[in-house]
Amino acid sequence: MRSRPKTSAAGLADVASALAGVERRLAEAGVATPRVDAELLVGHLLGTTRTALYADTRRTVDPDALELLVRRREQREPLAYVLGSWGFRRLVLRTDCRALVPRPETEILVDRCLALLGREGDPRVLDLGTGSGAIALAIADERPGARVTGIDSSPDALALARENVCRLGLAVELREGGLETAAEGWDLVVSNPPYVSPEEIGGLEPEVRDWEPRAALVGESLHGEVARTARTTWLALEVGDGQAGNVASELAGLGYGAIRISRDLAGRQRVVEGRR
């Protein structure tokens, strides 16, 4: 039988035993960061941060409410989906299975977009395949005056993006559409297109393979399609491991200049950009 956190006479678990119990179960389930996840789950229930949990370990947790969250994480549902929100740059976004989890490497893509846009004028920006709206919203938040449009072919993803736009109150236009929108004429087109090959999907961690929307993950040759279609001054693309060199060569063959490859925080080549 599963062990549950020790409870008091009032039926509540103390923080220390809750953390220990959740950490043990998540480790057994194969979660890569069981202690961190335990802290985030318990902190979520208590409405506090990971570090603040240790300021008063006499606080108590409802074990039944915690059990519901832990069971989801044991099934390797992404932590961001279990919590229902996730941090991305200066924003906290609503997250669920309608779109990919916003990732730190994509924050580097936003860095490069902001550098390309500079501080002058009111540039027109297209986020192609906006998903949760993370890229579009981050640019709207950090680049005053930018006229940002987010496009996605998934009505479910767009619904999630609209929820984030409403919650954050940022000026982002959202539209249902596809690759053809890149031909409308922009100052910057940015995209994190599907770039996992069908052969690779089986080797990904369960959180990605079994839970995140496959249409947003699996795709081939999409970087080139975006580059060929886009009518834009600047193009910025997130790429998968080992893809940057080929994508950069493809951009060069299509007439792009000022091509640059940027690395993510793990040192992997993650962003390819070019000027049309």
N, C-alpha and C positions, 0 to 999 in steps of 0.2 A: 504494500500500500504506500501511496505517496505520503511523505511527511509534510505537515503543514506548520506554519509558524506557531510558536507557543502563544496561547491566548490567556488573557486575564479573565477574572470572574465576569467581567462585563462583556466578554466575547471579543475583545479587541487584542490585536497582536502588537507587541512593542517593536520599535523600529529595528533594533539590533537583531532580534530573532527573525523578523520579516526579511531583512536583507540577507541573512545567512541562508535561510530556507530558499529564497528565490534564486540566489546565486548558485546554490547546489543544483537545483532543478534545471536551470538554464545551461549549466556546464554539462550536465548529463544529456541534455538535448542537442549538444554540439554547437551552441551559440559561442561565437568567437570572443565576446567581451561580456561574460556573465555578470561580473561585479558591476560594471558600468551600467549595464542594462537593468540590473536589480535596483540600483540607486535611482535611475531615471523613472522606473515604474513606481517605486514607493514614493518618490518625490512628486510624481504626477498626482497620485492619490491625495497627498497631503498639501498640494498646492505650493510646493517649495522647491528649492534647488538641491542639487546633489550635495554640495558642501554644507548647506544649512541643515541637512538631515542630522549631521553629527553635532550640531550645536545643542540639541536637546533630544537625546535618544530615549527619553521617557515618554515621548509622544507615541500615540497608538494608531494602528491601521486596522481598517475593517478587513478581516481576512477573506470574506466572501467576495468583496469588490476586487481585492488583489488577486484572488484566484482566477477570476474571469480574464484579467489581463495576462497573467502568467501562462495560462493555458494557450492563449493565442500566440504568445511569443515562443512557447515550447514547440508549437507547430511550425515555427520558423517564419511566421508572418513578420514582415519588416517592422522594426521597432517604431519607425515613423508612422506606420499605419495604426499600430496599437495605441500609440499616444494620441494620434489624430492631428498632430501638428509637428512642424520641424523647422529649425532655424536655417536661414539662407542669407548670408551676408548680414544686413541690418534688419532683416524682416523675419517674422514668424509666419509660416504659411500653413494653411490647412492641408493635410495630406491623407490620401486614402488610395484604394486600388484603382482609381480612375486614371491615375497618371504616375509616372516614375517618381521615386523619392529624389528630391533635390540633393545633389552631391557636392562635396567640397571642390572636386575638380572642375565642376561647372562654374564655380565662383571665379576661377582663373579666366574662363571664357568671358565673363562679365568684366573683369579687369581690363582685358584687351579691348573690349568694345568701348569702354569709357575712355581709354587712351586714344583710340582711333577717332572718336567723336570730338574730342577736345572740349573747350568750354564756350565756343562761339556759335551763334546762330541757333536755329530751331530744327535740328536734323530729323528726317523721317527715318524711322527704324522699324524693321520687320523682324519679329521673332517667329521663325518658321518652325512649326511643331511645338507650340508653346507649352503643352502639357498643363501643369499646375499653374503656369504663369510666372514661374520663378525668374527666368531671365528678363522677361519684359518688365516685370514689376521692379526688379532690382535696378534696371536702367532708368526707369521712370523715377525711382526714388533718389538715385544718385546723380542723375544728369538733368537738372532743371531745364525746361524748355524743349526737351526731346519729345517728339510726337511719336509715340510707340504704339505699334499694332501687333497683336498676337494672333497667330493663325494656327488652327489645328483641324484635322479631318475627323477627329473623334468628338462627337457631341458630348460624351461623358466627360472627357478631359476639359472641354470648354466650359461645361457647367461648373466644374471644380475651379477653374481659373476665374470664372465670374464671381464665385464665392470669395475668392481671395482678393479680387479687385474691390468688391464691396466692403470687405472687412478692413482693408488697408486704406481705402479712399484715395487711391492713386489713379492718375489719368492714363489708362491703357484701354485702347479700343480692341475688342475681341471679335473675331469673325470665323465662321466655319469656312474652310478652304484647304487647298493643297499647294503643290509646287508652283502652279501657275501664278499665284499671287506674287512670287518673287520677281516676275517680269513687269510689274506695274511701275517700277522706278522708285528707288530708295537711296538714301545716303549710306545706310548700313543694312545689310542682311546678315542676321546671325541665326545659326541653327545648331542644334544638338540632335542630328538625325539618327535613326536606328542604324547601328553599325556592328552589331553582333551577327556573325554568320550562323546559318542554321546548324552547322557542324559544331559550333562552339557552345550553343545554348545549354546542352546537357552537362557541360562541365562547370557551369556557374553555381554559386552557392544557392541553396534552396530559397532564400529570401528573394533573390532575383528571378531564378528559373521558374519557381512555382507561384509567385505572387504578383510580380509587376507585369503590366500589360505587355504582352508579347509583340503587339504591333508597334510599340514604341521602342522595342529592343532590337528586333531582328530585321536586318536589311543589308543589302549589298549594293555598292556602286551609287549610293544616294548622294555622297559628297560631290561627285562629278556632275550628277544631274542638277543639283542645286547651283553649282558653279556655272554650268552652261546656260541655265535659265535666267539667272539673276541679272537684272538691270540695276546696278548699284555702284556706288563709288567704292565702298569697302565690303568685303565678305569675311566673316569670321566663323569658323567651323570647329566643333569639338570632334575629336577622332579617337578611335580605339587604340589599344596598345599595338605598336608596330605599323600603324597605318599612316603616320604623319608624312613620311618621305614620299610615299606614292601619291597622297593627296596634294602635297606641295608640287610635285612634278606635273600632276594633272592640271593644277591651276596655271602653272607656267605655260603648258601647252595650249591652254585656252586664252592666253594673252594677258593674264594677270601679272602685275608687277608688285614690287615692294613686299614680296612673300616672306613671311616670318613664321617660325615654329616656336611655340612657347611651351614650357614644361609645367606640370602641376606640382603640388607640394611634395609628392612622392618622387619627383625627378623624372616622371614619364612625359614624353612628348604628347601633349594633349590638345593643343589649339593650333590650327593653321589659319593664317589670315592672308589676304592679298587685296590689291587695289585693281579695280577693273580698268 
